[in-house]
Amino acid sequence: MLILYTKDNCVYCDKVKKTFSERKVAYEERNIKNAEFLQEVRAHGALTMPYMYDTVANLGVAESDEIIDYGSEYSF
């Protein structure tokens, strides 16, 4: 499962979400304004948003273009 951590007013987060929507990439969004999600993403060592975590591969991706490339493999 892909988890996309985002924050409000983030153009890079919006870019990833728009592309994922267009490519029909299945993911769960977790906005870090929720303290629980902020704590989770910090535990992964993320310093910037967006941040994507693949629970199956146990892998995190931190840059928006890399997130798009990685997530596109999950499109259907």
N, C-alpha and C positions, 0 to 999 in steps of 0.2 A: 504494500500500500504506500502511496506517495502522500506525504504530509507537507503542505506548503505553509510555512510561517510567513505572515505578512504584518504590515502595520498600516495605519490610516495615512492618507495623503502621500503615498509612495508611488512615484511614476514607474519604478522598476517592478514593483509588486503588480501594479495594474497591467503592465506589459505582459508579464508571465500569465496572469489570470486570463487576459484577453486571448492570448495565443493558445493556451490550454483549452479554452472554450471553443475556439475555432477548430482545433484539431481533435476535439472530443477526448481529451486526456482526463482520466478519472483520478481525482485527488481529493484530499480533505484539507480545507483551509482552516488555519488556526491563527487568528489575529492576536498579536502580542499585547493588545490593550487588556486582555484577560491575563491576570497575574499568573495563573497556572500555566498557560501557554508560554509566557515570558520565561518562567522558571525552566520549562522543558527545553526551550531553544537555547538558553544559556548553558544548560547541561551538555548540549551538543557542541558547545564552544563557538556558536555563531556570534559574530560581532555586527553583522549588517543584515538588513532585510532586502529582498526576500531570501529565505533559506528553505531548501527542500531536503527532506529526509525520507529515504526509501527504507521502510521497515523490513522488507524482505532481504535486501542486499546489505542492510546495516551500513548505509552510506549516506553522507550528507553532501550537498552541493550548494555553494554559496553565491555564485554570480549569475545574474539573470539570464544571460545568453546560454550559459552552460546548463542552467535549470531547464530552459526551453529545449535544448538539444537532448538532454537526458530524458525528460518527460515525454518527448515526442515518440520515443520507443514504446510508450504505453498507450498511444492513441489507437482508436478502433473505429 
